[in-house]
């Protein structure tokens, strides 16, 4: 019996091509999402033309499937006009929703089409109900939560908001919080916030602990999570009240879309009927065959640092099911693993023609892969079978003990094609038909699909029949002849004159059916009235009206960000002995791993008359408000807010100091900047995706004296729930049992290109990976100052003593005009371990994928 209190969530599938859209439509999807032409977060995917978008939207709406358009990248200042132009073309197509990251873009869409539905992208890094509350005035109807939220946290958020909640249930896991990844930007000038992710989490890395390379036993993919598969968590997600289940994968295939749609549709139906899902292991097998880096439940059950990252591979291998137990001259004997056997997997799922991959240790002890198509299968027991391969595949003794993966189903591609093409299998919408006939009147027929109703009459009137007259069975057969349409007959009523047999040529019944089916089809494609859209000129006038060009002459100020109490003591001593002047430092911001160090450090700096701010964590989850409460109790001069939930909490608790918006709020245009400033932030640090020209354009368009640019830093790359320390320096699953190796060791990662990255934890054990090469915007600071920029920031990482003070003093001297640019660059270069870069500031052109 269906549980009425568990409403069906929307099942949302990814689309990168028309074939993927058809696979979604005909295999159980309630909605799809696809990229906006020129502006989407999958730069390597097919960039749809407007005509293609219309075709897919019309096809989806015809079949009762919604279309959400992903407009989920940051919009730079000079792109606002382009965004307006694209929206003017797309809004008339009636997408069901836009998925948006950029707050300024949300304001723009609201201005152009006030009734348009908007969903907040996972790129907004929403992990708490407070952020949802703070954004209420933007009219966002749904929020896509971060993948890192657990089931318990999802339930808590849903209980504290009336907004719809969307959750990822399947697909690739980014190791970094979405919207908070700058690794691709820092390494290769490719912004993940602009759809240009370089898949840096799939790189190989060496781990260096306290200066020495650590042997990790063949593990080198240290920040590459397994893929998410939350099919076992479907009942819990329904009980939590999740409104939409989202599947990641716009770069995948129709087979991937179809298997995920079928599997989760079945899981949802089972959960609604209070039934256990039948054979989930077989559903996982089918989905993993389409694509899998190994399936895991992600963060649904909290962190498990021993299981999230497998570490030995980062690409598709398929469904792991067994081990090689014997090598024969032309075959391998394979035994199903105990865990798969307990889940019901039997040795009868492989057929001749399927593909198998096995991973073994070669003669040098390194992981190697081999695979082939199965020539013949022989069952040896319920858990054991022999797989014979082509004779050109040599059977080596060291294959014994190899891990075995099922990675090609010979029938899958054909099966998915049939689901789209076979008239008996493809999705067809139920319609109810009513027919009325009486002597001297035309036949009246009504088709209704539950949303639209069409009514028509025959060309001729019904006459007395000489022989057999109209009857319900014949009418039903003709009016239900819908095989070539997107409809299928379900209910039928006929009201026929019972006093006189009636005659009407069957051709007229057929023509009436065809006419009404076309009308119903057109109505579904039309999908309601045309939306009201504000004219271009009016929109551009509104955008211009939000610019602030008035400038104050307060001069450029320097903020420091310090990361441990040792750095605080170094700065305090430098002020005390006259190397630095307290009046030259606008604010010293404390960003510490240990909250207990805040108060003594704050007191040390205040004793030298230095104004002090403290930073929140980048992420705020339910039940983590204690960290912000601690900051409130310290009563600092300012709090650097790194997430909107923290801003909401501070304002709700009447914090009287300055609230500073950090780079993590991703300010890229003046509409976003002014929204944040108008809602109570004292200043905003501009986002890390802007080059020096884009920074200049934004400064000139906004309230420049309240803008801050990080002029010197080690770029924070990944910000992740995954703890490198616990995963590889302990056997612990969380902070409760890891032994806290982060307090004992210094850890750096070296990527496959030779770049170094420092790893640091925060108060909630989340790790940030910092680029080992520092970056400086010194070349552009004077230009920005001429446009009225209010603040620049110097961010320390591990520097101490003379190195730290030398860098700070060099920046102060440069800002104050005591030294020139060459002197500053020389002073910085003399103390850098891995060199100095301009990083994203020096990027002149947008990265374009070679695959395009």
C-alpha positions in Angstrom: 0.0 0.0 0.0 1.4 3.4 -1.0 2.4 5.7 1.9 0.4 8.9 1.3 2.7 10.9 3.5 5.7 10.2 1.3 5.2 12.3 -1.8 7.1 11.4 -4.9 10.1 13.6 -5.3 11.0 14.9 -8.8 13.6 12.6 -10.5 16.0 15.0 -12.3 18.4 13.6 -14.9 21.3 15.2 -16.7 21.3 16.0 -20.4 24.2 16.9 -22.6 22.7 15.7 -26.0 19.3 15.1 -27.5 19.8 11.4 -27.2 20.4 11.8 -23.5 17.1 13.7 -23.2 15.2 11.0 -25.0 16.8 8.3 -22.7 15.6 10.3 -19.7 12.1 10.9 -21.0 11.4 7.2 -21.8 13.1 5.7 -18.7 11.4 7.4 -15.8 12.7 10.9 -15.4 10.3 13.6 -14.2 12.6 16.4 -15.2 15.9 17.0 -17.0 18.6 19.7 -16.7 20.8 21.0 -19.5 23.1 23.9 -20.0 22.3 27.4 -21.2 24.0 28.2 -24.5 27.3 29.9 -23.8 26.8 29.9 -20.0 26.9 26.6 -18.3 29.0 24.8 -15.7 30.1 22.0 -18.0 32.5 23.7 -20.5 33.4 20.4 -22.1 29.8 19.4 -22.9 28.0 20.1 -26.1 27.1 23.8 -26.2 23.5 23.8 -27.4 22.2 26.2 -30.0 18.9 28.0 -29.2 17.1 25.9 -31.8 18.3 22.7 -30.0 17.2 24.0 -26.7 13.7 24.7 -28.1 13.5 21.2 -29.6 14.4 19.5 -26.4 12.1 21.7 -24.3 9.2 21.0 -26.6 9.9 17.3 -26.7 10.1 17.2 -22.9 7.0 19.2 -22.3 5.1 17.0 -24.8 5.9 14.0 -22.7 5.2 15.7 -19.3 8.9 16.1 -18.4 10.1 19.4 -17.0 13.2 21.2 -18.2 15.6 23.1 -15.8 18.3 25.2 -17.6 21.6 25.3 -15.8 22.8 29.0 -15.8 25.1 28.1 -13.0 28.3 30.0 -13.5 29.6 33.3 -12.3 28.8 36.3 -14.6 31.5 38.8 -15.1 30.8 42.5 -15.4 31.2 42.7 -19.1 28.9 39.7 -19.7 25.8 41.2 -18.2 24.6 42.4 -21.6 25.3 39.0 -23.1 23.3 37.3 -20.4 20.4 39.6 -21.1 20.5 38.7 -24.8 20.5 35.0 -24.1 17.7 35.3 -21.7 15.6 37.2 -24.2 15.9 34.3 -26.5 15.4 31.5 -23.9 12.6 32.9 -21.7 10.0 32.6 -24.5 10.8 28.9 -24.7 9.3 28.5 -21.2 11.9 26.6 -19.3 10.4 25.3 -16.1 13.3 26.7 -14.0 16.8 28.2 -14.2 19.5 26.7 -11.9 21.6 29.7 -10.9 24.8 30.3 -8.8 25.4 34.0 -9.3 23.2 36.3 -7.0 23.4 39.1 -9.5 22.1 36.9 -12.2 19.2 35.9 -10.0 18.4 39.6 -9.6 18.6 40.1 -13.4 16.3 37.2 -14.2 13.8 38.5 -11.6 13.9 41.9 -13.3 13.4 40.4 -16.7 10.8 37.8 -15.8 9.4 38.2 -12.3 7.4 34.9 -12.5 10.2 32.8 -13.7 11.1 29.9 -11.4 14.7 29.9 -10.1 16.6 27.1 -8.3 19.8 27.9 -6.3 22.6 25.8 -7.6 24.8 23.6 -5.5 27.6 26.1 -6.6 26.1 28.5 -4.1 27.5 26.2 -1.3 24.3 26.1 0.6 24.7 23.7 3.6 22.3 25.2 6.2 18.8 26.7 6.6 20.2 30.1 7.7 21.6 30.8 4.2 18.2 29.9 2.7 16.5 32.3 5.1 18.9 35.1 4.3 18.3 34.8 0.5 14.5 34.7 0.9 14.1 38.2 -0.7 15.4 36.8 -4.1 12.4 34.5 -4.4 14.4 31.3 -5.0 11.9 28.4 -5.0 14.4 25.6 -4.6 17.9 25.1 -3.2 20.3 22.4 -4.4 22.2 21.4 -1.2 25.9 20.7 -1.1 26.7 17.0 -1.7 28.5 17.0 1.6 25.3 17.3 3.7 24.4 14.1 5.6 20.9 12.6 5.8 20.6 14.0 9.3 21.6 17.4 8.2 19.3 17.3 5.1 16.4 16.5 7.4 17.3 19.4 9.8 17.5 21.9 6.9 14.2 20.7 5.5 12.6 21.1 8.9 13.7 24.7 9.1 12.6 26.0 5.7 9.5 26.1 3.5 11.6 26.1 0.3 12.0 23.0 -1.8 15.2 21.0 -1.3 17.1 19.2 -4.1 19.8 16.6 -3.3 22.3 14.7 -5.5 21.7 11.0 -5.3 24.0 9.6 -8.0 27.0 10.5 -10.0 30.5 11.9 -9.6 31.6 13.5 -6.4 33.7 16.6 -6.5 36.2 16.4 -3.6 35.8 20.1 -3.0 32.6 21.9 -2.0 31.0 23.1 -5.3 31.6 26.8 -5.7 34.7 26.6 -3.5 37.2 24.9 -5.8 40.0 27.0 -7.3 42.5 24.3 -8.1 42.0 24.4 -11.8 42.2 28.2 -11.7 45.4 28.1 -9.6 47.2 25.5 -11.7 46.0 26.2 -15.2 43.8 29.3 -15.3 40.7 27.2 -15.7 37.8 28.3 -13.5 35.6 25.6 -12.1 33.1 28.4 -11.4 33.0 29.0 -15.1 32.5 25.4 -16.2 36.2 24.8 -17.0 37.1 22.3 -14.3 40.3 20.5 -15.2 39.4 17.5 -13.0 42.3 18.2 -10.7 40.9 15.9 -8.1 41.5 13.1 -10.5 45.3 13.8 -10.7 47.9 11.7 -9.1 49.6 13.2 -6.0 52.6 12.3 -3.8 52.2 12.9 -0.1 55.1 14.5 1.8 54.9 14.4 5.5 57.2 16.6 7.5 59.4 17.0 4.4 59.6 13.3 3.5 57.8 11.5 0.8 55.3 8.9 2.3 54.9 5.5 0.8 51.2 4.9 0.6 51.3 1.4 -0.8 50.3 2.2 -4.4 47.7 4.9 -3.5 48.3 8.1 -5.5 44.7 9.4 -6.3 44.6 11.0 -2.9 41.7 13.4 -3.5 39.6 11.4 -6.0 36.3 10.2 -4.3 34.4 7.2 -5.5 31.2 8.0 -7.3 28.0 8.6 -5.3 25.2 6.0 -5.5 22.5 6.7 -3.0 20.0 4.1 -4.1 20.0 2.5 -0.7 19.3 5.8 0.9 16.1 6.6 -1.1 13.7 5.7 1.8 15.5 7.9 4.2 15.6 10.8 1.7 11.9 10.5 1.2 11.3 10.5 4.9 13.5 13.7 5.1 11.1 15.4 2.7 13.5 15.9 -0.1 11.7 17.4 -3.1 14.0 16.5 -5.9 16.5 13.7 -6.5 19.3 14.8 -8.8 21.6 12.7 -10.9 24.9 14.2 -12.0 26.4 13.6 -15.4 25.9 15.9 -18.4 29.1 14.6 -19.9 28.0 11.0 -19.7 26.0 8.8 -22.2 22.3 7.9 -22.9 23.0 4.5 -21.3 24.1 6.2 -18.1 21.0 8.4 -18.1 18.7 5.5 -18.8 20.1 3.1 -16.2 20.1 5.8 -13.5 16.5 6.9 -14.3 15.1 3.3 -14.3 16.9 2.4 -11.1 15.9 5.4 -9.0 12.4 5.4 -10.4 12.1 1.8 -9.2 13.6 2.7 -5.8 11.3 5.6 -5.3 8.2 3.6 -6.2 9.3 0.8 -3.8 9.9 3.2 -1.0 6.5 4.9 -1.5 4.9 1.5 -1.3 6.8 0.6 1.9 8.5 -2.2 0.0 12.1 -3.3 0.0 13.9 -2.6 -3.3 14.2 -5.9 -5.2 17.7 -6.8 -6.2 19.5 -3.4 -5.6 22.8 -5.1 -6.4 21.6 -5.8 -10.0 20.5 -2.2 -10.4 23.9 -1.1 -9.1 25.6 -3.5 -11.6 23.7 -2.0 -14.5 24.4 1.6 -13.4 28.1 0.9 -12.8 28.4 -0.7 -16.2 27.4 2.6 -17.7 29.9 4.5 -15.6 31.5 4.0 -12.2 34.7 4.9 -10.4 33.4 2.6 -7.6 30.1 3.3 -5.8 29.8 4.8 -2.4 27.1 6.5 -0.3 29.1 9.7 -0.3 28.5 11.8 2.8 24.9 10.6 3.5 26.1 8.9 6.6 28.6 11.5 7.6 32.4 11.3 7.0 34.3 8.0 6.6 37.8 9.0 5.7 38.8 5.3 5.2 36.2 4.6 2.5 35.4 7.7 0.5 38.7 7.8 -1.4 39.9 4.4 -2.7 43.1 5.9 -3.9 44.3 3.5 -6.6 42.4 4.7 -9.6 40.2 7.6 -10.7 38.6 6.5 -14.0 35.7 4.3 -15.0 36.2 0.6 -14.3 32.7 -0.6 -14.0 31.1 -3.0 -11.4 33.6 -4.8 -9.2 32.2 -8.2 -8.3 35.0 -10.8 -7.7 38.5 -12.0 -7.7 40.5 -14.3 -10.0 41.1 -17.6 -8.0 42.7 -19.6 -10.8 44.4 -18.9 -14.2 43.9 -21.5 -17.0 45.5 -21.4 -20.5 42.5 -19.6 -22.1 40.3 -18.8 -19.1 40.1 -17.2 -15.7 38.2 -18.8 -12.8 36.5 -16.0 -10.8 34.7 -16.1 -7.5 32.1 -13.5 -6.4 33.2 -11.6 -3.3 31.5 -12.3 -0.1 29.8 -8.9 0.2 28.3 -9.1 -3.3 27.1 -12.7 -2.6 25.4 -11.6 0.5 23.6 -8.9 -1.5 22.2 -11.6 -3.8 24.6 -11.6 -6.7 24.9 -15.0 -8.4 27.3 -16.3 -11.1 24.7 -16.1 -13.8 24.8 -12.5 -14.8 27.6 -12.6 -17.3 27.0 -13.7 -20.9 29.2 -14.3 -23.9 30.0 -10.9 -25.5 30.1 -9.0 -22.2 33.2 -7.1 -21.2 35.4 -7.8 -18.2 38.3 -5.9 -16.7 40.8 -7.2 -14.2 43.3 -5.3 -12.1 46.4 -7.1 -11.1 49.9 -6.6 -9.7 52.5 -6.7 -12.4 56.0 -8.1 -12.1 57.1 -4.8 -10.4 54.3 -4.8 -7.9 52.4 -2.0 -9.6 48.7 -2.0 -10.4 47.9 -2.8 -14.1 44.8 -3.4 -16.0 43.8 -6.0 -18.6 40.4 -6.7 -20.2 38.5 -8.3 -23.0 35.2 -9.6 -24.2 34.0 -12.9 -22.8 34.0 -15.7 -25.4 32.2 -18.3 -23.2 30.9 -18.7 -19.6 30.8 -21.9 -17.6 29.2 -21.9 -14.2 31.1 -23.8 -11.5 29.0 -23.0 -8.5 26.6 -20.3 -7.4 29.5 -18.0 -6.6 32.2 -19.3 -9.0 32.5 -19.4 -12.8 35.0 -19.8 -15.6 35.4 -17.0 -18.1 37.0 -17.9 -21.5 38.5 -15.2 -23.6 40.0 -14.9 -27.1 43.3 -16.8 -27.5 45.1 -13.6 -28.3 44.7 -12.6 -24.7 47.6 -14.3 -22.9 46.7 -15.8 -19.5 49.5 -14.8 -17.1 50.0 -16.4 -13.7 50.2 -13.1 -12.0 46.5 -12.5 -12.8 45.8 -14.7 -9.9 44.2 -12.6 -7.1 43.2 -9.8 -9.5 40.2 -7.7 -8.8 37.5 -8.3 -11.5 35.1 -5.7 -12.9 32.1 -6.0 -15.2 32.4 -3.1 -17.5 30.4 -3.8 -20.7 26.9 -5.2 -21.1 26.5 -6.3 -24.7 22.8 -5.7 -24.6 22.6 -2.4 -22.8 23.0 0.0 -25.8 20.4 -1.9 -27.8 18.1 -2.0 -24.8 18.3 1.8 -24.3 17.7 2.4 -27.9 14.6 0.2 -27.8 13.3 2.1 -24.8 13.2 5.3 -26.9 12.2 3.7 -30.3 9.9 0.8 -29.4 6.3 2.1 -29.5 5.3 -0.5 -26.8 8.1 0.7 -24.4 8.5 4.4 -24.9 6.7 6.8 -22.6 3.1 7.5 -23.6 0.7 9.7 -21.6 -2.6 8.3 -20.4 -5.7 10.1 -21.8 -9.4 9.8 -21.0 -11.7 9.8 -23.9 -15.4 10.7 -24.0 -17.7 10.3 -27.0 -21.3 11.6 -27.5 -23.5 10.8 -30.5 -27.2 11.4 -31.2 -29.4 11.5 -34.3 -29.0 14.6 -36.3 -26.0 15.8 -34.4 -22.3 15.5 -35.1 -20.2 13.1 -33.1 -18.6 15.0 -30.2 -15.3 13.7 -28.8 -13.2 14.9 -25.9 -9.6 13.9 -25.0 -8.2 14.8 -21.6 -4.7 14.2 -20.3 -5.3 15.5 -16.8 -3.8 18.9 -17.7 -5.4 19.9 -21.0 -8.7 19.0 -22.6 -9.6 19.2 -26.2 -13.1 18.8 -27.7 -14.2 18.5 -31.3 -17.1 17.4 -33.5 -17.3 15.4 -36.7 -17.8 17.2 -40.0 -21.1 15.4 -40.7 -24.1 14.7 -38.5 -25.1 11.2 -37.4 -27.7 9.6 -39.6 -29.9 6.6 -39.2 -28.0 3.4 -39.8 -29.2 1.0 -42.4 -27.2 -1.9 -41.0 -24.9 -2.0 -37.9 -24.7 1.4 -36.2 -22.1 3.1 -34.1 -21.2 1.2 -30.9 -18.9 1.8 -27.9 -16.5 -1.0 -28.8 -15.8 0.2 -32.3 -15.6 3.8 -31.2 -13.2 2.9 -28.4 -11.0 1.0 -30.8 -10.8 3.8 -33.3 -10.3 6.6 -30.7 -7.7 4.6 -28.9 -5.7 4.1 -32.0 -2.9 6.3 -30.6 0.2 4.1 -31.2 1.9 6.7 -33.4 1.3 9.5 -30.8 2.7 10.3 -27.4 -0.6 9.2 -25.8 -2.3 6.0 -24.8 -6.0 5.4 -24.1 -6.9 4.8 -20.5 -10.5 5.7 -19.6 -13.4 5.6 -22.1 -17.0 6.8 -21.9 -19.6 6.7 -24.6 -23.0 8.3 -24.6 -24.9 7.0 -27.7 -28.5 7.5 -28.7 -30.1 4.2 -27.7 -33.3 4.7 -29.6 -31.9 4.7 -33.1 -28.8 3.0 -34.6 -26.5 5.7 -35.8 -24.3 5.9 -38.9 -21.1 8.0 -39.4 -18.4 7.2 -41.8 -15.4 5.7 -40.0 -13.1 8.0 -41.9 -14.7 11.0 -40.1 -14.0 9.4 -36.7 -10.4 8.8 -37.7 -10.0 12.4 -38.9 -11.6 13.7 -35.7 -9.2 11.6 -33.6 -6.2 12.9 -35.6 -7.3 16.5 -35.3 -7.8 16.3 -31.6 -4.5 14.4 -31.0 -2.7 17.2 -32.9 -4.5 19.9 -30.8 -3.6 18.1 -27.6 0.0 17.7 -28.7 0.2 21.4 -29.6 -1.2 22.4 -26.3 1.4 20.3 -24.4 4.2 21.8 -26.4 2.8 25.3 -26.1 2.8 24.8 -22.3 0.7 27.7 -21.2 0.7 31.4 -22.0 3.7 33.3 -23.1 5.7 34.8 -20.2 5.9 38.5 -19.7 9.4 39.6 -20.5 10.8 43.1 -19.8 12.2 44.8 -22.9 16.0 44.9 -23.4 16.3 48.7 -23.2 14.5 48.7 -19.9 16.6 45.9 -18.5 19.9 47.5 -19.5 18.7 50.8 -17.9 18.0 48.9 -14.7 21.5 47.3 -14.8 23.0 50.8 -15.3 21.0 52.3 -12.4 22.6 49.8 -10.0 26.1 51.0 -10.7 27.8 53.4 -8.3 30.3 55.6 -9.8 30.8 58.2 -7.0 34.2 57.8 -5.3 35.6 58.8 -2.0 39.2 59.7 -1.4 40.0 57.6 1.6 43.0 55.9 0.1 44.0 52.2 -0.1 44.1 50.3 3.1 45.9 47.0 4.0 44.2 44.1 5.8 46.3 41.2 7.1 45.1 37.6 7.4 47.0 35.5 9.9 46.7 31.7 10.3 48.2 30.9 13.7 49.1 32.5 17.0 52.8 32.4 16.1 52.2 34.8 13.2 50.2 37.0 15.5 53.1 37.2 17.9 55.5 38.0 15.1 53.2 40.9 14.0 52.7 42.2 17.5 56.4 42.1 18.2 57.1 44.0 14.9 54.7 46.7 15.9 56.2 46.8 19.4 59.7 47.3 18.1 58.8 49.7 15.4 59.2 47.6 12.3 55.5 47.9 11.6 53.1 50.7 12.5 49.7 49.7 14.0 48.1 52.6 12.2 49.3 51.2 8.8 47.3 48.0 9.4 43.6 48.5 8.8 42.7 45.1 10.2 44.4 41.9 11.3 42.0 39.0 10.6 42.6 35.7 12.5 41.8 32.5 10.6 42.9 29.7 12.9 42.7 25.9 13.0 42.1 26.0 16.8 39.3 28.3 18.2 40.9 28.4 21.6 43.8 30.5 20.1 41.5 33.3 19.1 41.1 35.1 22.4 44.7 35.3 23.5 45.8 36.3 20.0 43.1 39.0 19.9 44.3 40.3 23.2 48.0 40.4 22.0 47.1 42.4 19.0 44.8 44.8 20.8 47.5 45.5 23.3 49.5 47.0 20.4 46.4 49.0 19.2 45.9 46.8 16.2 42.2 46.3 15.2 41.3 42.7 15.0 38.8 40.6 13.0 38.2 36.9 13.1 37.1 34.6 10.2 34.3 32.1 10.2 34.7 28.7 8.7 34.1 28.4 4.9 31.2 26.1 5.5 28.4 26.2 8.2 26.4 23.0 8.7 23.5 22.4 11.1 24.6 22.3 14.7 27.9 24.1 14.0 26.6 27.5 15.1 28.7 27.1 18.2 31.7 28.3 16.2 30.0 31.6 15.3 28.7 32.0 18.8 32.2 31.8 20.1 33.3 34.6 17.7 30.4 36.7 18.9 31.5 36.2 22.5 35.0 37.5 21.5 33.4 40.7 20.3 36.1 41.4 17.6 36.1 44.6 15.6 35.0 42.7 12.5 34.0 39.2 11.5 35.0 37.8 8.1 31.9 35.9 6.9 32.7 33.1 4.5 29.2 31.8 4.0 25.7 33.4 4.0 24.5 31.3 6.8 27.1 32.9 9.1 25.9 36.4 7.9 22.3 35.4 8.8 23.4 34.2 12.3 25.5 37.3 13.0 22.7 39.7 12.0 20.0 37.7 13.8 22.1 37.9 17.0 22.7 41.6 16.7 26.5 41.6 16.1 27.5 45.2 16.3 30.9 45.0 14.5 31.6 45.0 10.8 30.6 41.9 8.8 33.1 41.5 5.9 32.1 39.3 3.0 34.9 37.0 1.8 36.0 35.7 -1.6 34.0 32.5 -1.0 30.8 34.5 -1.7 32.0 34.7 -5.3 31.4 38.3 -6.1 31.9 38.7 -9.9 29.6 41.7 -10.9 28.2 44.8 -9.4 24.7 43.4 -9.1 26.0 40.7 -6.7 28.2 43.1 -4.8 25.6 45.7 -4.2 23.0 43.1 -3.1 25.5 41.9 -0.4 26.4 45.4 0.7 22.8 46.6 0.8 22.0 43.8 3.1 24.5 44.8 5.7 28.0 43.7 4.8 30.6 46.4 5.4 32.8 45.2 2.5 33.2 42.4 0.0 36.3 40.6 -1.2 36.1 40.1 -4.9 35.9 36.5 -6.2 39.0 34.6 -7.3 37.8 33.9 -10.8 38.4 37.5 -12.1 41.5 38.6 -14.0 42.9 42.0 -13.6 40.7 43.6 -16.3 37.6 42.1 -14.8 38.6 43.4 -11.4 39.0 46.8 -12.9 35.7 46.7 -14.6 33.9 45.6 -11.4 35.6 48.3 -9.3 34.5 51.0 -11.7 30.9 49.8 -11.6 30.5 49.3 -7.9 31.0 50.9 -4.5 34.8 50.7 -4.9 35.7 52.0 -1.4 33.9 48.9 0.1 35.6 46.4 -2.2 38.6 44.3 -1.2 41.1 42.4 -3.4 43.4 39.7 -2.1 46.7 41.1 -3.5 49.0 38.4 -2.1 48.2 34.8 -1.0 48.6 31.1 -1.6 45.5 30.3 -3.5 43.1 28.1 -1.5 42.4 25.3 -4.0 40.2 22.5 -2.7 38.0 23.1 0.4 36.9 19.6 1.3 35.1 17.5 3.8 37.7 14.8 2.9 40.5 14.8 5.5 43.9 13.9 3.9 45.4 13.6 7.4 42.9 11.1 8.7 42.6 9.1 5.4 46.3 8.4 5.0 48.0 9.0 8.4 45.5 7.1 10.5 43.0 4.3 10.5 40.3 6.5 11.8 37.0 7.3 10.1 36.5 10.7 11.7 37.9 13.1 14.3 36.6 10.8 17.0 39.1 8.1 16.3 41.8 9.5 13.9 44.2 10.5 16.7 44.5 14.0 15.2 47.6 13.6 13.0 46.9 17.1 11.8 48.2 18.4 15.1 51.5 16.5 14.8 52.4 16.6 11.1 53.0 19.1 8.3 51.5 17.7 5.0 52.1 18.8 1.4 50.9 17.1 -1.8 52.9 17.2 -5.0 50.8 16.8 -8.1 51.7 15.0 -11.3 52.9 18.2 -12.9 55.3 19.0 -10.0 53.2 21.6 -8.3 53.2 21.7 -4.5 50.2 22.1 -2.3 50.0 22.7 1.4 47.2 21.0 3.4 45.6 22.7 6.4 42.6 21.7 8.5 40.0 24.1 10.0 38.1 23.9 13.2 35.6 21.4 11.8 38.4 19.2 10.4 37.7 20.2 6.8 40.9 20.4 4.8 42.0 23.3 2.5 44.6 22.6 -0.1 46.7 25.7 -0.9 48.8 26.2 -4.0 52.5 26.1 -2.9 53.3 29.0 -5.3 52.3 32.3 -4.0 50.4 34.8 -6.2 50.7 38.6 -6.3 48.5 41.2 -7.8 51.0 43.9 -7.2 51.3 44.9 -10.9 47.7 46.0 -10.9 47.2 47.5 -7.4 48.0 51.1 -8.4 45.5 51.0 -11.3 42.8 49.7 -9.0 43.6 52.3 -6.4 43.1 55.0 -9.1 39.6 53.6 -9.6 38.9 54.0 -5.9 39.6 50.5 -4.5 39.2 50.5 -0.7 41.2 47.5 0.5 43.9 45.0 -0.4 44.6 41.9 1.6 47.8 40.1 2.5 47.2 36.5 3.4 49.9 34.5 5.3 50.0 30.8 5.2 53.1 29.2 6.9 55.4 32.2 7.0 57.0 33.1 10.3 59.4 35.6 11.7 61.5 37.7 9.3 59.9 36.2 6.2 56.5 37.3 7.3 57.4 40.8 8.4 59.5 41.3 5.3 56.5 40.5 3.1 54.1 42.7 5.0 56.5 45.6 5.2 57.2 45.3 1.4 53.4 45.6 0.7 53.0 48.5 3.1 55.9 50.4 1.5 54.5 49.8 -2.0 51.0 51.0 -1.1 52.4 54.1 0.6 54.6 54.9 -2.4 57.9 54.4 -0.6 59.0 51.7 -3.0 58.2 50.8 -6.6 56.8 47.6 -8.1 60.2 46.2 -9.0 61.3 46.5 -5.4 58.2 44.8 -4.1 58.6 41.9 -6.6 62.2 41.5 -5.7 61.5 41.5 -1.9 58.8 38.9 -2.3 60.9 36.7 -4.7 63.8 36.7 -2.3 61.8 34.8 0.3 59.5 32.5 -1.8 60.2 28.8 -1.7 58.3 27.9 -4.9 58.3 31.2 -6.8 55.7 34.0 -7.4 52.8 34.0 -9.8 50.1 36.4 -11.0 47.8 33.4 -11.4 44.2 34.3 -12.3 45.0 38.1 -12.4 47.3 37.6 -15.3 44.9 35.4 -17.3 43.9 37.4 -20.4 41.8 34.9 -22.2 39.0 32.6 -21.2 40.1 28.9 -21.4 38.4 27.0 -24.3 38.2 23.2 -24.3 40.2 21.6 -27.1 37.4 19.1 -27.4 35.3 21.8 -28.8 
